[in-house]
Amino acid sequence: MTPHDRWLLRTDTTTYAVTLGPDGRWAELAAWGPHGAEAGPSPMDRSRRTHFLTPADAAPAEYIPYGLRPFTGADLIAQHPGGERGSWWRFTGAAPDGDRALRLDFTDDVLGLRTTLCYETVPGTDVVLRWTELTCTGESELRLERFDSAAVNVPVQAGARLTYLAGQWSQEFQLRHMELARGRFEMESTQGSAGHAYAPWLAIQDSAAPTEGATPTYGIALEWSGNWRITADAEPGGSVRIRAGRVPHEGAVRLAPGTTLTTPRLACAFSPDGLDGLARVWHRYERRLTGARMDRPRKVLYNSWEATGFDVDAAGQLELAKTAAELGAELFVVDDGWFTGRHDDTGGLGDWEPDPAGFPGGLDHFIDQVRALGMDFGLWVEPEAVSPRSRLHAEHPEWAYRIDGRPVTLVRNQLLLDLGRPDVQDFVIGTLDRLLSSHAISYLKWDMNRPPTERGRPGHPAGTDPERQDLDAAHVAGYLRVLDHLRSAHPHVTVEGCAGGGARIEHATLARTDVVWPSDNTAPMDRLRIQYGYLHAHAPHTMSSWVTDAPGIFDPRPRSLAFRFVGSLAGVLGIGADIRDWTPDQRAEAAGWIARYKDVRDVVHHGEVHLLGSPDDPTCGIQYEEPGGHRLVVTAWNTGPLDGAPLVPGAAARLRLRGLDPGAAYTDQDSGTRYSGAYLLHSGLPFAWTAAHDAELVVLARE
């Protein structure tokens, strides 16, 4: 292989081209874009004039160590413990697999390190997966201070516009933009999960281009359930380079001779159609992650938490279940409070036995009553948590994270189990197996309501090097082992992922769950903003959303029951309100919305999505197109003022639809109104909002 040869990776519609640098010391990005983008001089090529920099610092390197790249940001920092930091490797081989996969080896014989850059395309998508394998080939261990998954060079010309998802608990997935002309942007989580503050997802565009429309847009998403970091650098010479990877809790990890560390996978995506187009790339990818489970309908659930809190007893739950069944719910989930010692948030976690006081006839008898109503049954669990007053903690205090001789921090009055320990994993697997095998449970909501704080393993020999424990990675491995076991041992069970809302939503979790809970905030306008950001990164079939009576936290404007239902059926519909207090009219309206959702959910979950405007606009919506284009589903909300009619002249609000055949005809299945595709594209779908009518679901059939 000569330095100027290239390897081409091809997805459905894009090409990712990799070459060796001029002296063959590192790999570079040559082109990334639609098929044919590689036919010409590389847009990443620079003058190679590097006053006060090295050539490696100016290169669009795919992955490069400190040592070769000392100034502008290295992806790998390795050393012998106590030795000098840095690696000076050489290219030692390539193993391409057609245009679908590639492995590039770089070796540092002095340090005793082989680095393998790994690439793999995902069939049916425009996603390239990248990760790195680090192997200690010497006779002494290595210390890895930084070991990103990959570096991504973005071919922009005038600086970068970054789009990211930020927030906090109850305000997750807020879409944010910033211009990066020069300098560094960094976001991370050290909460042992993706976290509420940022999502491990980033979109990059040229600052000179419009946000939407025919705009080349690049995106990355890290598949990691623990600590992570994403760094974007607008480097000297105008290059924009993104680095992403996990962050070890200990600050560094040790790599023993003969062992290999594999970094998390980084999904890299491209769309020529702006952020909206990039969202569709991610949606297709996440449908691939779901696999055969994608074919199972996401059932309408009722969850009892909002109605009863910790006050769980069979009689009250059965009253709710009967009403939920009358509305058309297909699944009844008992949330927190069903197990012994759980009268509030100070006890019970870890002792996963049904409370005989709450279920005097036994849990099985109650489940039989729910199933007799025509619904499946589900339970909430928090397998990683333990209450200090629980029997489990009394028997195994060493299973909880703590540092010997230091106080522990209670969050939500609970501690966190060290799921990196095999004995804790075995306990959790045994507990879940027992519950799912002993009772007719078809739905499991896995929650995690606190991050790790004093992250140590008590009882280990004094002087144990924490860098050899790698507690964050061990916890992630344990978490994924349990989820993988659930998927194989209990394939019929639907698993919902939750972490105090949306704190653990990334591709490793999404590949192993059926739905996730984006936020504990279910207020209508607040939730609309959360879901708008969420759908830029994640697919509708993963987005669990409930209709509740919750007032707004950040936007307290009152909204109709229809607004709440249309907002929730934009993903996977659930109900969490105290439906015992709903009037007969409200129950009848709810039953109507649930029936409509069942009619369109396949389109919502499998269709191509266009995000129409945003919650900042007076009217916004989402368009779902059925595979094959036979039906369109449009969810729409009035988020602004009304038009003033009848006191002053006013016109209907409109949403211009996208991606339609201008020559086709579309008929509204409710009103019978017939539109041409050209009309819907140019004039838009009309909505006559009133004070009582602030949301709508429209189904259009293509003739």
Solvent accessible surface area in square Angstrom, and as a share of the most:
residue,aa,sasa,rsa
1,M,121,0.54
2,T,77,0.45
3,P,48,0.30
4,H,148,0.66
5,D,59,0.31
6,R,100,0.36
7,W,16,0.06
8,L,54,0.27
9,L,2,0.01
10,R,69,0.25
11,T,4,0.02
12,D,77,0.40
13,T,75,0.44
14,T,3,0.02
15,T,0,0.00
16,Y,1,0.00
17,A,0,0.00
18,V,0,0.00
19,T,19,0.11
20,L,9,0.05
21,G,1,0.01
22,P,67,0.42
23,D,89,0.46
24,G,12,0.12
25,R,76,0.28
26,W,12,0.04
27,A,0,0.00
28,E,9,0.04
29,L,2,0.01
30,A,4,0.03
31,A,3,0.02
32,W,10,0.03
33,G,1,0.01
34,P,68,0.43
35,H,86,0.39
36,G,42,0.41
37,A,46,0.36
38,E,17,0.08
39,A,87,0.68
40,G,42,0.40
41,P,133,0.84
42,S,35,0.22
43,P,80,0.50
44,M,2,0.01
45,D,85,0.44
46,R,72,0.26
47,S,84,0.54
48,R,88,0.32
49,R,179,0.65
50,T,28,0.16
51,H,140,0.63
52,F,203,0.84
53,L,44,0.22
54,T,41,0.24
55,P,73,0.46
56,A,3,0.02
57,D,1,0.01
58,A,21,0.16
59,A,1,0.01
60,P,3,0.02
61,A,0,0.00
62,E,0,0.00
63,Y,0,0.00
64,I,0,0.00
65,P,0,0.00
66,Y,66,0.25
67,G,14,0.13
68,L,18,0.09
69,R,1,0.00
70,P,45,0.28
71,F,128,0.53
72,T,17,0.10
73,G,13,0.12
74,A,8,0.06
75,D,0,0.00
76,L,0,0.00
77,I,23,0.12
78,A,1,0.01
79,Q,16,0.07
80,H,61,0.27
81,P,53,0.33
82,G,86,0.83
83,G,33,0.31
84,E,154,0.69
85,R,95,0.34
86,G,5,0.05
87,S,1,0.01
88,W,146,0.51
89,W,4,0.01
90,R,122,0.44
91,F,43,0.18
92,T,58,0.34
93,G,25,0.24
94,A,39,0.31
95,A,56,0.43
96,P,75,0.47
97,D,94,0.49
98,G,67,0.65
99,D,51,0.27
100,R,104,0.38
101,A,24,0.19
102,L,3,0.01
103,R,99,0.36
104,L,0,0.00
105,D,39,0.20
106,F,1,0.00
107,T,19,0.11
108,D,8,0.04
109,D,97,0.50
110,V,141,0.81
111,L,15,0.07
112,G,4,0.04
113,L,2,0.01
114,R,89,0.33
115,T,0,0.00
116,T,5,0.03
117,L,3,0.01
118,C,3,0.01
119,Y,3,0.01
120,E,69,0.31
121,T,5,0.03
122,V,16,0.09
123,P,73,0.46
124,G,37,0.35
125,T,2,0.01
126,D,12,0.06
127,V,0,0.00
128,V,2,0.01
129,L,5,0.03
130,R,4,0.02
131,W,39,0.14
132,T,1,0.01
133,E,34,0.15
134,L,0,0.00
135,T,17,0.10
136,C,1,0.00
137,T,68,0.39
138,G,25,0.24
139,E,176,0.79
140,S,59,0.38
141,E,34,0.15
142,L,0,0.00
143,R,57,0.21
144,L,0,0.00
145,E,56,0.25
146,R,28,0.10
147,F,2,0.01
148,D,2,0.01
149,S,0,0.00
150,A,1,0.01
151,A,0,0.00
152,V,1,0.00
153,N,1,0.00
154,V,2,0.01
155,P,30,0.19
156,V,13,0.07
157,Q,173,0.77
158,A,57,0.44
159,G,10,0.10
160,A,0,0.00
161,R,25,0.09
162,L,0,0.00
163,T,1,0.00
164,Y,33,0.12
165,L,1,0.01
166,A,16,0.12
167,G,27,0.26
168,Q,90,0.40
169,W,137,0.48
170,S,4,0.03
171,Q,41,0.18
172,E,3,0.01
173,F,10,0.04
174,Q,13,0.06
175,L,26,0.13
176,R,108,0.40
177,H,95,0.42
178,M,60,0.27
179,E,100,0.45
180,L,8,0.04
181,A,74,0.57
182,R,154,0.56
183,G,39,0.38
184,R,135,0.49
185,F,25,0.10
186,E,83,0.37
187,M,4,0.02
188,E,69,0.31
189,S,9,0.06
190,T,83,0.48
191,Q,81,0.36
192,G,3,0.02
193,S,5,0.03
194,A,2,0.02
195,G,6,0.06
196,H,37,0.17
197,A,48,0.37
198,Y,74,0.28
199,A,7,0.06
200,P,6,0.04
201,W,5,0.02
202,L,0,0.00
203,A,0,0.00
204,I,1,0.00
205,Q,1,0.00
206,D,25,0.13
207,S,32,0.21
208,A,85,0.66
209,A,21,0.16
210,P,89,0.56
211,T,46,0.27
212,E,65,0.29
213,G,46,0.44
214,A,96,0.75
215,T,1,0.00
216,P,68,0.43
217,T,0,0.00
218,Y,13,0.05
219,G,0,0.00
220,I,1,0.00
221,A,5,0.04
222,L,1,0.01
223,E,30,0.13
224,W,31,0.11
225,S,1,0.01
226,G,0,0.00
227,N,3,0.02
228,W,0,0.00
229,R,44,0.16
230,I,0,0.00
231,T,0,0.00
232,A,0,0.00
233,D,9,0.05
234,A,6,0.04
235,E,8,0.04
236,P,55,0.34
237,G,63,0.60
238,G,33,0.32
239,S,7,0.04
240,V,1,0.01
241,R,2,0.01
242,I,0,0.00
243,R,8,0.03
244,A,0,0.00
245,G,1,0.01
246,R,11,0.04
247,V,22,0.13
248,P,8,0.05
249,H,79,0.35
250,E,31,0.14
251,G,43,0.41
252,A,0,0.00
253,V,3,0.02
254,R,58,0.21
255,L,8,0.04
256,A,46,0.36
257,P,62,0.39
258,G,65,0.63
259,T,61,0.36
260,T,70,0.40
261,L,23,0.11
262,T,78,0.46
263,T,4,0.02
264,P,11,0.07
265,R,74,0.27
266,L,0,0.00
267,A,2,0.01
268,C,0,0.00
269,A,0,0.00
270,F,4,0.02
271,S,3,0.02
272,P,63,0.39
273,D,63,0.33
274,G,0,0.00
275,L,5,0.02
276,D,7,0.04
277,G,3,0.03
278,L,1,0.00
279,A,1,0.01
280,R,27,0.10
281,V,3,0.02
282,W,0,0.00
283,H,2,0.01
284,R,70,0.25
285,Y,4,0.02
286,E,2,0.01
287,R,37,0.14
288,R,122,0.45
289,L,29,0.15
290,T,4,0.02
291,G,40,0.39
292,A,90,0.70
293,R,42,0.15
294,M,15,0.07
295,D,114,0.59
296,R,77,0.28
297,P,79,0.50
298,R,14,0.05
299,K,87,0.37
300,V,0,0.00
301,L,5,0.02
302,Y,0,0.00
303,N,1,0.01
304,S,1,0.01
305,W,76,0.27
306,E,79,0.35
307,A,19,0.14
308,T,23,0.13
309,G,20,0.19
310,F,50,0.21
311,D,108,0.56
312,V,15,0.09
313,D,54,0.28
314,A,20,0.16
315,A,79,0.61
316,G,17,0.16
317,Q,0,0.00
318,L,27,0.13
319,E,88,0.40
320,L,0,0.00
321,A,0,0.00
322,K,99,0.42
323,T,11,0.06
324,A,0,0.00
325,A,27,0.21
326,E,130,0.58
327,L,7,0.03
328,G,21,0.20
329,A,7,0.06
330,E,36,0.16
331,L,7,0.04
332,F,0,0.00
333,V,1,0.01
334,V,0,0.00
335,D,8,0.04
336,D,2,0.01
337,G,6,0.06
338,W,1,0.00
339,F,1,0.00
340,T,40,0.23
341,G,35,0.34
342,R,4,0.01
343,H,136,0.61
344,D,64,0.33
345,D,37,0.19
346,T,44,0.26
347,G,2,0.02
348,G,5,0.04
349,L,0,0.00
350,G,5,0.05
351,D,12,0.06
352,W,8,0.03
353,E,70,0.31
354,P,29,0.18
355,D,21,0.11
356,P,93,0.59
357,A,85,0.66
358,G,6,0.06
359,F,5,0.02
360,P,113,0.71
361,G,53,0.51
362,G,33,0.32
363,L,7,0.03
364,D,67,0.35
365,H,99,0.44
366,F,2,0.01
367,I,2,0.01
368,D,85,0.44
369,Q,59,0.26
370,V,0,0.00
371,R,113,0.41
372,A,87,0.68
373,L,61,0.30
374,G,64,0.62
375,M,4,0.02
376,D,35,0.18
377,F,0,0.00
378,G,0,0.00
379,L,0,0.00
380,W,3,0.01
381,V,1,0.01
382,E,1,0.00
383,P,4,0.03
384,E,1,0.00
385,A,0,0.00
386,V,1,0.00
387,S,0,0.00
388,P,48,0.30
389,R,178,0.65
390,S,6,0.04
391,R,136,0.50
392,L,10,0.05
393,H,26,0.12
394,A,82,0.63
395,E,104,0.47
396,H,60,0.27
397,P,57,0.36
398,E,60,0.27
399,W,19,0.07
400,A,1,0.01
401,Y,9,0.03
402,R,47,0.17
403,I,81,0.41
404,D,94,0.49
405,G,82,0.79
406,R,167,0.61
407,P,111,0.70
408,V,56,0.32
409,T,59,0.34
410,L,88,0.44
411,V,47,0.27
412,R,75,0.27
413,N,58,0.30
414,Q,0,0.00
415,L,7,0.03
416,L,4,0.02
417,L,3,0.01
418,D,2,0.01
419,L,0,0.00
420,G,10,0.10
421,R,40,0.15
422,P,91,0.57
423,D,56,0.29
424,V,0,0.00
425,Q,16,0.07
426,D,75,0.39
427,F,54,0.22
428,V,3,0.01
429,I,19,0.10
430,G,38,0.37
431,T,10,0.06
432,L,3,0.01
433,D,37,0.19
434,R,91,0.33
435,L,0,0.00
436,L,9,0.04
437,S,87,0.56
438,S,64,0.41
439,H,34,0.15
440,A,46,0.36
441,I,3,0.01
442,S,24,0.16
443,Y,9,0.04
444,L,0,0.00
445,K,8,0.03
446,W,4,0.02
447,D,10,0.05
448,M,10,0.04
449,N,32,0.16
450,R,9,0.03
451,P,41,0.26
452,P,17,0.10
453,T,55,0.32
454,E,34,0.15
455,R,15,0.06
456,G,12,0.12
457,R,44,0.16
458,P,15,0.09
459,G,71,0.68
460,H,75,0.33
461,P,100,0.63
462,A,111,0.86
463,G,82,0.79
464,T,54,0.32
465,D,27,0.14
466,P,74,0.46
467,E,19,0.08
468,R,136,0.50
469,Q,35,0.16
470,D,23,0.12
471,L,4,0.02
472,D,0,0.00
473,A,21,0.16
474,A,25,0.19
475,H,4,0.02
476,V,5,0.03
477,A,60,0.46
478,G,0,0.00
479,Y,6,0.02
480,L,30,0.15
481,R,106,0.39
482,V,0,0.00
483,L,2,0.01
484,D,66,0.34
485,H,52,0.23
486,L,2,0.01
487,R,32,0.12
488,S,88,0.57
489,A,50,0.39
490,H,13,0.06
491,P,80,0.50
492,H,107,0.48
493,V,1,0.00
494,T,33,0.19
495,V,1,0.01
496,E,1,0.00
497,G,7,0.06
498,C,8,0.05
499,A,3,0.03
500,G,8,0.08
501,G,0,0.00
502,G,3,0.03
503,A,6,0.05
504,R,8,0.03
505,I,5,0.02
506,E,4,0.02
507,H,4,0.02
508,A,4,0.03
509,T,1,0.00
510,L,5,0.03
511,A,24,0.19
512,R,53,0.19
513,T,4,0.03
514,D,5,0.03
515,V,3,0.02
516,V,0,0.00
517,W,7,0.02
518,P,0,0.00
519,S,0,0.00
520,D,54,0.28
521,N,5,0.02
522,T,7,0.04
523,A,0,0.00
524,P,11,0.07
525,M,0,0.00
526,D,6,0.03
527,R,11,0.04
528,L,10,0.05
529,R,78,0.28
530,I,1,0.01
531,Q,5,0.02
532,Y,50,0.19
533,G,0,0.00
534,Y,0,0.00
535,L,0,0.00
536,H,6,0.02
537,A,1,0.00
538,H,9,0.04
539,A,0,0.00
540,P,1,0.00
541,H,0,0.00
542,T,4,0.02
543,M,0,0.00
544,S,2,0.01
545,S,0,0.00
546,W,12,0.04
547,V,0,0.00
548,T,1,0.00
549,D,81,0.42
550,A,24,0.18
551,P,109,0.69
552,G,18,0.17
553,I,100,0.51
554,F,93,0.39
555,D,19,0.10
556,P,101,0.63
557,R,95,0.35
558,P,123,0.77
559,R,40,0.15
560,S,32,0.21
561,L,23,0.12
562,A,15,0.12
563,F,2,0.01
564,R,38,0.14
565,F,0,0.00
566,V,0,0.00
567,G,11,0.11
568,S,3,0.02
569,L,0,0.00
570,A,0,0.00
571,G,0,0.00
572,V,7,0.04
573,L,0,0.00
574,G,1,0.01
575,I,0,0.00
576,G,0,0.00
577,A,1,0.01
578,D,29,0.15
579,I,0,0.00
580,R,75,0.27
581,D,111,0.57
582,W,14,0.05
583,T,68,0.40
584,P,111,0.70
585,D,116,0.60
586,Q,64,0.29
587,R,69,0.25
588,A,68,0.52
589,E,69,0.31
590,A,0,0.00
591,A,34,0.26
592,G,35,0.34
593,W,24,0.08
594,I,1,0.01
595,A,61,0.47
596,R,66,0.24
597,Y,0,0.00
598,K,73,0.31
599,D,81,0.42
600,V,1,0.01
601,R,27,0.10
602,D,82,0.42
603,V,0,0.00
604,V,0,0.00
605,H,5,0.02
606,H,57,0.26
607,G,1,0.01
608,E,58,0.26
609,V,2,0.01
610,H,18,0.08
611,L,10,0.05
612,L,4,0.02
613,G,34,0.33
614,S,19,0.12
615,P,7,0.05
616,D,111,0.57
617,D,57,0.30
618,P,82,0.51
619,T,15,0.08
620,C,5,0.03
621,G,4,0.04
622,I,12,0.06
623,Q,0,0.00
624,Y,0,0.00
625,E,37,0.17
626,E,39,0.17
627,P,85,0.54
628,G,67,0.64
629,G,5,0.05
630,H,118,0.53
631,R,46,0.17
632,L,1,0.01
633,V,0,0.00
634,V,0,0.00
635,T,0,0.00
636,A,0,0.00
637,W,3,0.01
638,N,7,0.03
639,T,6,0.03
640,G,19,0.19
641,P,117,0.73
642,L,82,0.41
643,D,65,0.34
644,G,33,0.32
645,A,58,0.45
646,P,131,0.82
647,L,166,0.82
648,V,82,0.47
649,P,135,0.85
650,G,44,0.42
651,A,81,0.63
652,A,41,0.32
653,A,29,0.23
654,R,109,0.40
655,L,11,0.05
656,R,159,0.58
657,L,3,0.02
658,R,81,0.29
659,G,59,0.57
660,L,14,0.07
661,D,58,0.30
662,P,75,0.47
663,G,75,0.72
664,A,12,0.09
665,A,15,0.12
666,Y,4,0.01
667,T,35,0.20
668,D,16,0.08
669,Q,94,0.42
670,D,103,0.53
671,S,78,0.50
672,G,49,0.47
673,T,60,0.35
674,R,156,0.57
675,Y,26,0.10
676,S,50,0.32
677,G,0,0.00
678,A,48,0.37
679,Y,78,0.30
680,L,0,0.00
681,L,51,0.25
682,H,138,0.61
683,S,36,0.23
684,G,0,0.00
685,L,3,0.01
686,P,43,0.27
687,F,9,0.04
688,A,74,0.58
689,W,26,0.09
690,T,69,0.40
691,A,94,0.73
692,A,91,0.71
693,H,65,0.29
694,D,9,0.05
695,A,1,0.01
696,E,42,0.19
697,L,1,0.01
698,V,13,0.07
699,V,8,0.05
700,L,0,0.00
701,A,27,0.21
702,R,93,0.34
703,E,119,0.53
